Amino acid sequence: MQVQEKRVVVLGAGIAGHTAAMFLRRRLPRNWEVRVVSPNAHYNWIPSNIWVGVGLLPARKVLVPLEPIYRRTRIAFTQARATEIHPEGGRGHEKPYVVVQPVAPGSDGQAVEIEYDYLVNATGPKLNFGATPGLGPEGHSLSVCTAQHAEHAAAEFRKALDRLAHGERLTFVVGTGHGQCTCEGAAFEYVFNVEFEIRKRGLRDRARIVYLTNEAELGDFGVGGLNLEVAGYVVPSRIFTESLFVERGVEWVLGAHVQRVEQGRVYWEDLQGEEFYLDFDFAMLLPPFRGADLRAFDRHGADITSKLFAPSGFMKVDADYTPKPYEEWSPRDWPSTYQNPDYPNVFAVGIAFAPPHPITPPRANPKGTPISPAPPRTGMPSAIMGRAVAESIADMVRGRSARPTHRASLAELGAACVASAGYNPFTGSAAAMTMYPIVPDYEKYPVTGRSKRDTFGEIGSAGHWIKIVLHHMFLYKARALPGWWLIPE
Ligand SMILES: Cc1cc2nc3c(=O)[nH]c(=O)nc-3n(C[C@H](O)[C@H](O)[C@H](O)COP(=O)(O)OP(=O)(O)OC[C@H]3O[C@@H](n4cnc5c(N)ncnc54)[C@H](O)[C@@H]3O)c2cc1C
């Protein structure tokens, strides 16, 4: 008797999706296919793009070709961009299916329909440069969000260094390119590296460096700031970050919503509603994120996108999305299984899930422009979610449970932000911040909302070495080399 093949489809081969696919393959029976659909031929260890963006690493050092790994590990791979989800089947399909647009060289570009028994949406962010006129590598600013963007930024940075070396005075702007950006930690780390590289060459006195951010205070990082234990004292992340900037002569602009970027000039309005501009020679400004803009249809072909997705394009999961005032939100509103409430065989992990509410208090200026960071979903939690969902699906497939068995709430997970400058283990240094939990819990941790023991900051070489070790460890794991599953997420 032929055993009917069943299939889990994972959309996206980034930190969350690649982790989910590898654990699914390890845990699922052989007659289950694990199929990854992703438009990129490579996995990108995005945190190290920062080093690519200042020319310390070539892009190939942060990219891993997926096809050989998937061939070796018996994971099926379709190089394509998913565009539609049909969670009830229809159009000749008994089973649910996704529509994908192949992008591999040589493919005819014809849409392909792939049926699934379980679906993991790990499509990460859509880099929404279009939200700000002139923002991004196709406009007038740079980005380090992909390895290619980072390589382009490095080439421009080299040119700027040459100009400094020839005696010119230049302005460098690094930060967020929209009032509702997230990932401030990445901009913070990049500005550190830019400053470090300029200083290393003895050119610092010719460079004005400005950190332009949508945060109302330095050190907010989209998590409402932290109270860090530093050398036995509790220090607000605002003081920690300001002191780092003061020490390095980095200026900062707070509460900025970038309105547009023109050749060599950035315009913004601030939380008071005032408008400004700054002329620059080099600008790396992060884009806001939105979901991958997948559309969903029921079995009759009716559009049910708003049932599966929040207006931000991120997928709804087991969070409490009831609209309520900021003060009434609770850590329990955050999802923990990442299962879609309407379609229990659909999950969303990493950046792809819709957060229930902001962590930083929402702010708007008198004109009504919202200016406050969106909640971050960093690498470590994204990988942990990917693994948790893989384990849950495996338990459900094996009949151990009808419900997800593994949980990974951001209200119960920690995160680390290591702003590490310089790749060299002997000359580099880092400002490292660790927090637990990511979503503050004032019932469990009165006053600060986070564990004092597990929320700390450190400046020096230790964080820098950890960052280098993590770079190698996670790339080893991504390559699925022997014992990869022993490396924690
Ligand atoms: C510059 C930078 C530095 C960072 N540094 C750190 C750090 O130091 N520490 C940290 O913890 N986090 C860091 N982060 C955040 C971290 O990179 C993210 O949390 C993490 O990548 C999220 O994982 P993900 O799988 O959700 O998304 P991604 O890793 O972005 O993966 C998304 C995947 O989905 C694919 N995809 C997109 N659209 C589709 C589609 N329609 N169909 C199918 N596939 C699709 C993409 O090609 C990609 O493979 C940084 C982020 C940036 C931008």
The ligand as a Tripos MOL2 file, in Angstrom:
@<TRIPOS>MOLECULE
LIG
   53    58     1     0     0
SMALL
NO_CHARGES

@<TRIPOS>ATOM
      1 C1         20.6930   45.2080    9.9320 C.3       1 LIG1
      2 C2         20.0420   44.3340   10.9420 C.ar      1 LIG1
      3 C3         20.7710   43.8940   12.0290 C.ar      1 LIG1
      4 C4         20.1910   43.0790   12.9890 C.ar      1 LIG1
      5 N1         20.9170   42.6780   14.0590 N.ar      1 LIG1
      6 C5         20.3710   41.8510   14.9600 C.ar      1 LIG1
      7 C6         21.1300   41.3830   16.0740 C.ar      1 LIG1
      8 O1         22.2830   41.7640   16.2810 O.2       1 LIG1
      9 N2         20.5470   40.5160   16.9280 N.ar      1 LIG1
     10 C7         19.2710   40.0740   16.7460 C.ar      1 LIG1
     11 O2         18.7900   39.2630   17.5430 O.2       1 LIG1
     12 N3         18.5190   40.5020   15.7100 N.ar      1 LIG1
     13 C8         19.0360   41.3760   14.8200 C.ar      1 LIG1
     14 N4         18.2860   41.8110   13.7700 N.ar      1 LIG1
     15 C9         16.9070   41.3040   13.6290 C.3       1 LIG1
     16 C10        16.8970   39.9210   12.9600 C.3       1 LIG1
     17 O3         17.6210   39.9680   11.7670 O.3       1 LIG1
     18 C11        15.4530   39.5230   12.7170 C.3       1 LIG1
     19 O4         14.8270   39.4070   13.9590 O.3       1 LIG1
     20 C12        15.3270   38.1850   12.0210 C.3       1 LIG1
     21 O5         15.9900   38.1870   10.7890 O.3       1 LIG1
     22 C13        13.8640   37.8380   11.8310 C.3       1 LIG1
     23 O6         13.7730   36.5630   11.2870 O.3       1 LIG1
     24 P1         12.6250   36.1900   10.2540 P.3       1 LIG1
     25 O7         12.8780   34.7860    9.8770 O.co2     1 LIG1
     26 O8         11.3180   36.5660   10.8170 O.co2     1 LIG1
     27 O9         12.8620   37.1590    9.0070 O.3       1 LIG1
     28 P2         14.0610   37.1140    7.9470 P.3       1 LIG1
     29 O10        15.2950   36.6130    8.5710 O.co2     1 LIG1
     30 O11        14.0680   38.4500    7.2970 O.co2     1 LIG1
     31 O12        13.5810   36.0300    6.8830 O.3       1 LIG1
     32 C14        12.4470   36.1980    6.0670 C.3       1 LIG1
     33 C15        12.5170   35.1950    4.9340 C.3       1 LIG1
     34 O13        11.2890   35.2220    4.2090 O.3       1 LIG1
     35 C16        11.5810   35.2930    2.8190 C.3       1 LIG1
     36 N5         10.4130   35.8850    2.1580 N.ar      1 LIG1
     37 C17        10.0660   37.1800    2.0810 C.ar      1 LIG1
     38 N6          8.9130   37.3020    1.4020 N.ar      1 LIG1
     39 C18         8.5280   36.0510    1.0590 C.ar      1 LIG1
     40 C19         7.4210   35.5340    0.3510 C.ar      1 LIG1
     41 N7          6.4600   36.3110   -0.1450 N.pl3     1 LIG1
     42 N8          7.3420   34.1880    0.1590 N.ar      1 LIG1
     43 C20         8.2990   33.3640    0.6720 C.ar      1 LIG1
     44 N9          9.3740   33.8190    1.3460 N.ar      1 LIG1
     45 C21         9.4730   35.1480    1.5390 C.ar      1 LIG1
     46 C22        12.8620   36.0990    2.7590 C.3       1 LIG1
     47 O14        13.5110   35.9320    1.5220 O.3       1 LIG1
     48 C23        13.6250   35.4660    3.9250 C.3       1 LIG1
     49 O15        14.1890   34.2420    3.5250 O.3       1 LIG1
     50 C24        18.8430   42.6690   12.8280 C.ar      1 LIG1
     51 C25        18.1020   43.1120   11.7310 C.ar      1 LIG1
     52 C26        18.6850   43.9630   10.8050 C.ar      1 LIG1
     53 C27        17.8690   44.4400    9.6270 C.3       1 LIG1
@<TRIPOS>BOND
     1     1     2 1
     2     2     3 ar
     3     2    52 ar
     4     3     4 ar
     5     4     5 ar
     6     4    50 ar
     7     5     6 ar
     8     6     7 ar
     9     6    13 1
    10     7     8 2
    11     7     9 ar
    12     9    10 ar
    13    10    11 2
    14    10    12 ar
    15    12    13 ar
    16    13    14 ar
    17    14    15 1
    18    14    50 ar
    19    15    16 1
    20    16    17 1
    21    16    18 1
    22    18    19 1
    23    18    20 1
    24    20    21 1
    25    20    22 1
    26    22    23 1
    27    23    24 1
    28    24    25 2
    29    24    26 1
    30    24    27 1
    31    27    28 1
    32    28    29 2
    33    28    30 1
    34    28    31 1
    35    31    32 1
    36    32    33 1
    37    33    34 1
    38    33    48 1
    39    34    35 1
    40    35    36 1
    41    35    46 1
    42    36    37 ar
    43    36    45 ar
    44    37    38 ar
    45    38    39 ar
    46    39    40 ar
    47    39    45 ar
    48    40    41 1
    49    40    42 ar
    50    42    43 ar
    51    43    44 ar
    52    44    45 ar
    53    46    47 1
    54    46    48 1
    55    48    49 1
    56    50    51 ar
    57    51    52 ar
    58    52    53 1
@<TRIPOS>SUBSTRUCTURE
     1 LIG1         1 GROUP 0 **** ****
